[in-house]
């Protein structure tokens, strides 16, 4: 049999990188949300017949679709300073949705002396309002993958830290920190806005959301180089170890003009050059013991300019996860994650030492998966109540559950509680529906 390359799934939610759009339910928006949920269910029926087997040699196209929709009820209060704009979130249900698709022309070929290769033109397209770009193209990159030599990539895409972030338990239903992908409250030092700001001219539901924080969509709050144009490499698997590195060819903040704006020049291919202070490094190890315990450990480091050239953030995250399948057929896992971020802007005299820790557990059997999370953040450099990242002392707790309705179609729900040292606290209860699909067509 010829040595053909079987492409690995890049990451569980890469087809769903998009902006969540929160808002109150009105008649028009209710109809929109209902139509989206119905479309999710019907698309599952249509997708069943399109599932393909492993990739074969030759030219083809890899297609992916990710859709996520949900609604939540939030109870928010501030014991130190009443804020009517924030308290508006208590008055009604808030909803959010996000969708994107990937269209990747791919050529798979085999060589006699060097094994299998795969050329891919990766394109991710937003199906709702684009977040990081003025257009709908979220990612555009070329990749050359090899089982023997690793993965090379160039373009608008995730860097090494994002591709190889340490694995985490507990990401189920609604969970503290999931940001745009699971709930209204991602737990931050500024509840319930997750540390984001209201966009210029926007209402209290039109927020400038960050990527997530400890407890949720990992990278924690350690910012990476996002989809800035970069060049990167990921090694093949060496006895369970994988290493990765990437370096920017443009500024991560390109086009950013202050609060309420976006880095809308991240997709510009003009004026490129190596940015030696904007890079990502990653290492991950996966193995299994004789007793059947699955182990995973990861370490990532990022250096990125935040907002402008004066604000440099360097962060180091480490995580460890262990899991095991029980005799009952259920699978259990637990993880611990630590993140340290050092922000320095000497020009504006802003300095932050943000430290965060997360502990997560989950249990899965059949169509069910249940997870619990605890997360805590603190900043020993700044006094309590400081509106900089973690502030002085913040905590979040959550419990969530997922139920697989059909292949690729998941119903999730949960409850979370978050508080910070500024006197804010919030409780969220919500449901969501997610659909993930990927196939390869020759």
C-alpha positions in Angstrom: 0.0 0.0 0.0 1.3 3.4 -0.9 2.4 5.7 2.0 -0.4 8.2 1.9 -0.7 11.1 4.2 -3.9 11.1 6.4 -4.6 14.7 7.4 -5.1 15.4 11.0 -7.9 17.6 12.2 -6.3 21.0 12.8 -8.3 21.8 15.9 -11.7 21.2 17.2 -13.1 24.6 16.8 -11.0 26.1 14.0 -14.0 26.2 11.7 -15.9 28.3 14.2 -13.6 31.3 14.8 -16.1 34.2 14.5 -17.6 37.0 16.5 -20.4 36.4 18.9 -23.2 39.0 18.5 -25.1 39.4 21.8 -28.4 41.1 22.0 -31.9 41.1 23.4 -34.6 39.0 21.8 -36.9 41.0 19.6 -39.4 39.5 17.1 -37.0 39.7 14.2 -34.0 38.4 16.2 -36.1 35.6 17.7 -37.1 34.5 14.2 -33.4 34.7 13.1 -32.2 32.6 16.0 -35.0 30.0 15.5 -34.2 29.8 11.8 -30.6 29.3 12.6 -31.3 26.4 15.0 -33.6 24.8 12.5 -31.0 25.1 9.9 -28.5 23.4 12.2 -30.8 20.4 12.6 -31.6 20.1 8.9 -28.0 20.5 7.8 -27.1 17.5 9.9 -29.5 15.3 7.9 -28.0 16.6 4.6 -24.4 16.1 5.8 -24.7 12.5 6.7 -24.4 11.4 3.1 -21.4 13.6 2.5 -19.0 12.0 5.0 -15.8 10.7 3.3 -13.1 8.3 4.3 -9.4 9.0 4.6 -7.8 11.2 1.9 -6.5 9.6 -1.2 -3.7 10.7 -3.5 -4.6 13.4 -5.9 -6.4 16.8 -6.0 -9.4 17.4 -3.8 -11.1 20.0 -1.6 -11.6 19.8 2.2 -14.8 21.5 3.4 -15.7 22.5 6.9 -18.6 24.2 8.6 -19.0 25.4 12.2 -22.1 27.0 13.6 -22.9 27.9 17.2 -26.0 29.6 18.7 -27.3 30.0 22.2 -29.1 32.2 24.7 -28.6 33.0 28.4 -30.2 34.6 31.4 -27.8 36.8 33.4 -28.1 38.1 36.9 -25.5 40.9 37.5 -24.8 43.2 40.4 -22.1 45.6 41.6 -22.0 46.3 45.3 -19.6 49.2 45.0 -20.9 51.2 42.1 -24.3 50.8 40.3 -23.9 50.8 36.5 -27.3 51.0 34.6 -25.7 50.1 31.3 -24.3 46.8 32.7 -27.5 46.1 34.7 -29.5 46.2 31.4 -28.2 42.7 30.9 -30.5 41.5 33.7 -33.7 42.6 31.9 -34.1 39.9 29.2 -32.6 36.9 27.5 -29.4 37.6 25.6 -28.5 35.6 22.5 -25.4 35.0 20.4 -24.5 33.2 17.3 -21.4 32.6 15.2 -20.7 30.7 12.0 -17.8 30.1 9.6 -16.8 27.7 6.9 -13.4 26.5 5.6 -12.7 25.8 1.9 -9.3 24.2 1.5 -8.1 23.1 -2.0 -5.7 20.2 -1.3 -3.2 18.1 -3.2 -2.1 14.8 -1.6 0.9 13.0 -3.1 3.4 10.3 -2.2 7.2 10.1 -2.8 9.4 7.1 -2.9 12.1 8.3 -0.5 10.4 10.9 1.6 6.9 9.6 2.3 3.6 11.4 1.9 2.9 15.1 1.5 -0.1 17.4 1.5 -0.3 20.9 -0.1 -3.2 22.9 1.2 -4.6 26.4 0.6 -6.5 27.1 3.8 -9.3 29.6 3.7 -11.7 30.4 6.6 -14.7 32.5 5.8 -16.9 34.2 8.3 -20.6 33.6 7.7 -21.7 36.4 10.1 -20.0 39.8 10.8 -16.2 39.5 10.5 -14.3 40.4 13.7 -10.6 40.9 12.8 -11.1 42.0 9.2 -13.2 44.4 7.2 -13.9 41.6 4.8 -15.2 38.1 5.5 -11.9 36.3 5.0 -10.7 35.3 8.5 -7.8 33.1 7.5 -5.8 32.6 4.3 -2.6 30.5 4.3 -0.7 27.8 2.5 0.5 24.7 4.3 2.8 21.8 3.4 2.3 18.8 5.7 4.4 15.7 6.0 4.3 12.8 8.4 8.1 12.6 8.2 9.1 16.3 8.2 6.3 18.1 9.9 4.1 21.1 9.0 5.2 24.3 7.3 2.7 27.2 7.0 2.7 30.8 5.7 -0.1 33.4 5.8 -3.0 34.7 7.9 -3.4 31.9 10.4 -2.9 30.8 14.0 0.6 30.6 15.4 2.4 27.9 17.3 1.0 28.6 20.7 -2.6 28.6 19.5 -2.2 25.4 17.5 -0.5 23.5 20.3 -2.1 25.1 23.5 -2.0 22.6 26.4 -5.1 20.4 26.7 -7.8 21.1 29.2 -10.7 19.3 30.8 -14.0 20.8 31.7 -14.9 22.6 28.4 -18.5 21.5 28.5 -21.7 23.3 28.0 -21.4 26.8 29.5 -18.1 27.2 31.3 -16.2 30.1 32.9 -13.8 31.6 30.3 -15.2 30.2 27.1 -15.8 33.7 25.8 -17.5 33.8 22.4 -18.1 30.1 22.1 -20.2 29.2 25.1 -21.6 32.0 27.2 -22.2 35.7 27.9 -19.9 35.8 30.9 -16.3 34.7 30.1 -15.2 35.7 33.6 -12.8 38.6 33.7 -11.9 41.5 35.9 -14.8 43.5 34.4 -18.1 41.7 34.6 -20.2 41.0 32.6 -18.3 42.5 29.7 -15.4 40.1 29.9 -12.9 42.9 29.9 -14.0 44.1 26.5 -15.3 47.5 25.8 -18.6 48.8 24.2 -17.9 49.5 20.6 -18.1 53.0 19.4 -21.8 53.9 18.8 -22.8 50.4 20.1 -25.4 49.5 22.7 -24.6 47.5 25.9 -24.9 44.2 23.9 -22.4 45.3 21.2 -19.2 44.4 22.9 -15.6 44.2 21.8 -15.0 40.7 23.0 -11.5 39.3 23.8 -10.5 35.8 22.8 -11.3 34.1 26.1 -9.6 33.6 29.5 -8.5 30.9 31.8 -11.2 28.2 32.3 -12.4 28.4 28.8 -11.1 28.6 25.2 -7.5 28.1 26.2 -4.8 30.4 25.4 -6.3 31.7 28.7 -6.0 35.4 28.5 -2.5 35.1 27.3 -2.8 37.0 24.0 -1.2 35.5 21.0 -0.4 36.9 17.5 -4.0 36.1 16.3 -4.2 35.8 12.5 -1.5 38.3 11.7 0.5 37.1 8.7 3.3 34.8 9.9 5.5 31.9 9.0 5.6 28.8 11.2 6.7 25.2 11.6 5.5 22.3 13.6 7.7 19.1 14.0 6.4 15.6 13.5 5.8 13.4 16.5 9.0 12.3 18.2 8.3 9.7 20.9 5.2 11.7 22.0 6.9 15.1 21.8 5.9 17.9 19.3 7.5 21.3 19.0 6.3 24.4 17.2 7.5 28.0 16.4 6.1 30.9 14.4 7.2 34.5 13.8 5.1 37.4 12.6 5.7 39.1 9.2 3.5 42.0 10.3 2.3 43.8 13.5 -0.5 42.0 15.3 -2.2 45.3 16.0 -1.9 46.5 12.4 -4.8 48.9 11.7 -5.9 49.2 15.3 -7.0 52.8 16.1 -8.1 52.6 19.7 -11.1 51.2 21.8 -14.0 50.1 19.6 -11.8 49.5 16.6 -10.3 46.3 15.1 -6.9 45.6 13.6 -8.3 45.7 10.1 -4.9 45.7 8.3 -4.0 42.2 9.5 -4.8 40.8 6.1 -2.6 43.3 4.2 0.3 41.6 2.4 2.2 44.9 1.8 5.2 46.0 3.9 6.0 42.6 5.3 9.1 41.7 7.2 10.3 39.6 10.2 9.1 41.0 13.5 11.6 39.5 15.9 9.6 40.6 19.0 6.3 39.1 17.9 6.5 35.3 18.0 5.1 32.1 19.5 6.8 28.9 20.8 5.2 25.7 21.9 5.9 22.2 23.1 3.6 19.3 23.8 3.9 15.7 25.0 1.3 13.0 24.9 1.6 9.5 26.2 -0.1 6.6 27.9 0.9 4.5 30.9 0.8 0.7 31.2 -2.3 1.2 33.5 -4.2 2.9 30.8 -3.9 6.6 31.9 -3.6 9.0 29.0 -1.3 11.9 29.9 -0.6 15.2 28.2 1.6 18.1 29.1 2.2 21.4 27.3 4.2 24.6 27.5 3.7 27.7 25.3 5.4 31.2 25.2 4.2 34.2 23.3 5.6 37.7 22.7 3.2 40.2 21.1 2.6 43.9 21.0 -0.8 44.7 22.3 -2.7 47.7 20.9 0.5 49.5 19.8 4.2 49.3 19.6 4.7 50.6 23.1 2.7 47.8 24.8 4.6 44.5 24.9 3.1 41.4 26.4 5.2 38.3 27.1 3.4 35.2 28.5 4.2 31.7 29.5 1.4 29.0 30.0 1.8 25.5 31.2 -0.8 22.7 31.5 -1.1 19.1 32.5 -4.0 16.7 31.8 -4.7 13.1 32.8 -7.6 10.8 31.6 -8.7 7.2 31.8 -11.4 5.0 30.5 -13.2 3.2 33.3 -14.6 -0.4 33.2 -18.1 1.0 33.0 -17.2 2.5 29.6 -17.1 6.1 30.9 -14.1 8.3 30.4 -12.9 10.8 33.1 -10.2 13.4 32.9 -8.8 16.3 34.9 -6.4 19.1 34.2 -4.6 22.0 35.8 -3.4 25.1 33.9 -1.2 28.0 34.9 -0.7 31.2 33.0 1.7 34.1 33.7 1.5 37.3 31.6 3.9 40.3 31.9 2.5 43.5 30.3 4.9 46.5 30.1 4.3 49.9 28.6 7.2 52.1 29.9 5.9 55.1 27.9 2.5 55.1 29.6 3.9 53.6 32.9 1.5 50.6 32.7 2.7 47.3 34.2 0.8 44.2 34.9 1.8 40.8 36.3 -1.3 38.7 35.6 -1.3 35.2 37.1 -4.1 32.7 36.5 -4.8 29.1 37.4 -7.6 26.8 36.2 -8.7 23.3 37.4 -11.1 21.3 35.3 -12.7 17.9 35.4 -15.1 16.1 33.1 -16.9 12.7 32.7 -18.2 11.3 29.4 -20.3 8.2 28.5 -22.3 7.5 25.5 -23.9 10.8 24.3 -23.4 12.7 27.5 -20.5 14.7 28.8 -20.4 16.7 32.1 -17.7 19.2 33.2 -16.9 21.4 36.1 -14.4 24.3 36.3 -12.7 26.5 38.8 -10.6 29.5 37.8 -8.8 32.2 39.7 -6.7 35.2 38.7 -4.6 37.8 40.5 -2.2 40.6 39.9 0.4 41.0 42.7 1.8 44.2 41.0 -1.4 46.3 41.2 -3.7 46.9 44.1 -7.2 45.3 44.5 -9.9 46.7 42.2 -7.5 47.9 39.5 -9.1 47.7 36.1 -6.2 46.0 34.5 -6.7 42.4 33.3 -7.1 40.2 36.4 -7.1 43.1 38.9 -6.3 41.9 42.4 -8.4 38.7 43.0 -11.1 37.2 40.9 -12.8 33.8 40.8 -15.2 31.8 38.7 -17.0 28.5 39.0 -19.1 26.6 36.5 -20.8 23.3 35.7 -22.0 22.3 32.3 -23.2 19.4 30.2 -23.3 18.4 26.5 -25.6 15.9 24.8 -24.9 14.7 21.3 -28.1 14.9 19.3 -26.5 13.5 16.2 -23.1 13.3 14.5 -21.6 16.7 14.8 -24.7 18.2 16.4 -24.4 19.0 20.2 -26.8 20.6 22.7 -25.0 22.2 25.6 -26.1 24.0 28.8 -24.9 25.0 32.2 -24.6 27.6 35.0 -21.6 29.7 36.0 -20.9 32.2 38.8 -18.1 34.8 38.6 -16.9 37.6 41.0 -14.1 40.1 41.1 -12.5 42.3 43.7 -14.2 45.4 42.3 -17.5 44.3 43.9 -19.0 42.8 40.7 -20.6 39.4 40.6 -22.7 37.6 37.9 -24.5 34.3 37.5 -25.4 33.0 34.0 -27.7 30.1 33.0 -27.9 29.2 29.4 -28.3 26.7 26.5 -26.5 26.5 23.2 -26.4 24.4 20.1 -23.3 23.6 18.1 -22.7 21.9 14.7 -19.4 20.8 13.4 -18.8 19.1 10.0 -15.7 18.4 7.9 -15.3 16.3 4.8 -12.8 15.7 1.9 -14.1 15.5 -1.7 -12.0 14.3 -4.6 
